[in-house]
Amino acid sequence: ELAASAIPGAAIAITRGTQVVHVRGYGHDANDVPVTENSRFRIASLSKSFTSLAVLQLVDAGQVSLDDPVVAHLPELRLADPRGADITVRHLLDQTSGLADREVPDLSRPQPRTLAEATASLSSAHLVAAPGTQFNYHNPNYQVAARLVEVVSGQTFDTYLREHVFRPAGMSATLTSYFDNQPVPGLTDGHVIAYGHPIPVPAPATFDGGAGDVVSTAADMARWLVVHANGGRTADGTRLVAERRMTELHTPSARSGYALGWDTDGPAAAPTRLEHSGSVLTFSAYQAVLPQSGYGVALLFNSGSPFLRDQTAIFRSVLDLVEGTDATPARPRVSTAALDAVLGCITVLVVALGARGGFAARRWATRQARSRLRVVLGLLPSIAVIGLVAAFPDIVGRLAGDRDVSWVTAAYGWPALVVLVAAALMAAATTLVARSWQLSRRVRNLADVPGRPASAESRLLISKPKPVLRSHP
């Protein structure tokens, strides 16, 4: 499936209860080094499960409560919306704080440099709903939660995770990297997929502290899955958090199927599946725990793809195999490579149409200028295309569930589509400018001919000034 999807490399971990059933690497990294179970990957939003467990450890220690107002511990969290004072710790972790990308554009805003700065930067934020009433997936929720860990514990967030989560769990190769382009020992660039080919590229400098900052391996993720399948204990019995806290962590909000850093399927009291996906554009990752069978699965990929179609299909197929549901790979009906090929053909056609529109503008002006309506209709398609291109990031964001999408993230997410959109903009602008220039040129030519009879065309293009009647004393 990796080969069919042009994904360069991946690693998998499968556990059952406290046993590691299978760990393995496939393919290669950006330096053509074979991927193993010890190769490092950015695990993106799977990091949220680490942040939530860190918070639950503080709850276990009696230092904070899930229903405490966040401002009781973080006075620096002062939103422009007075309802911000009602946000609780639980609201941050189950994504019901009322903060959302459409009010706080997570990716297109200036990126903070620290968790303290990320929290303070919300001073101008407004909520889209009262806290606790609406689910909105929003990374800054977890940035604030990570800052809460810092303030309450008195340690930096990365130090806290290393000493209280990674080390006790036996995850010796796991660490944090707040920026997606921050160099990490043993970690190469990820990839974007374009026209059926993986392209190694550095990620944009996105701040992901607390929300997508963990770098790990398949071998370490196997140990992490054991903790969640074993009531908060490692395979050797080391307890990271009380079992009742782990139950809270896995229990979804009444407003959605989202728990504390995990998505769920099935009834809230006894979910049949805990899972989460993640993407930092050049890496993607998935994890799942199946409470009824005790299986755990983690899949790490060193590439992204459009809407993660290929990676998601592989993950679903692995879950089907583990659960014994179906051994048939759940490929998308149309592969991403095939979609890119179609987009490539359309791109060539659009470029050709733009060139034709530019070269034929003079003939168009001659034919269409006799009717004002035909002039408008001839220019309107180009104007409409330019308007759609301007709205493209917003359109993609709507399709992605009201998430913040910038031109940069769109280009990483689906290069072939962005190339098509850029070609459409160039073609429309070329046609519009050429036709407008030829119309104005024709107007000037008609105006420069003295004594020429006023034709229908000239009456349309040249408005003669009316005589001015002056009164004389």
Buried (B, 14 or more C-beta within 10 A) or exposed (E): BBEBBBBBBBBBBBBBEBEBBBBBBBBBBBEEEEBBBBBBBBBBBBBBBBBBBBBBBBBBEEBBBBEBBBBEBBEBBBBEBEBBBBBBBBBBBBBBBBBBBBBBBBBBBEBBEBBBBBBBBBEEBBBBBBBBEBBBBBBBBBBBBBBBBBBBBEBBBBEBBBEBBBEBBBBEBBBBBBBBEBEEEEBBBBBBBBBBEBBBBEBBEBBBBBBBBBBBBBBBBBBBBBBBBBBBBBBEEEBBBBEEBBEBBBBBBEBBBBBBBBBBEBEEEEBEBBBBBBBBBBBBBBBBBBBEBBBBBBBBBBBBBBBBBBBBBBBBBBBBBBBEEEEEBBBBEEBBBEBBBEBBEBBEEBBEBBBEBBEBBBEBBEEBBBBEEEBEEBBEEBEEBBEBBEEBBEEBBEEBEBBBBBBBBBBBBBBBBBBBBBBBBBBBBBBBBBBBBBBEEBBEEBEEEEEEEEEEBBEBBBEEEEEEEEEEE
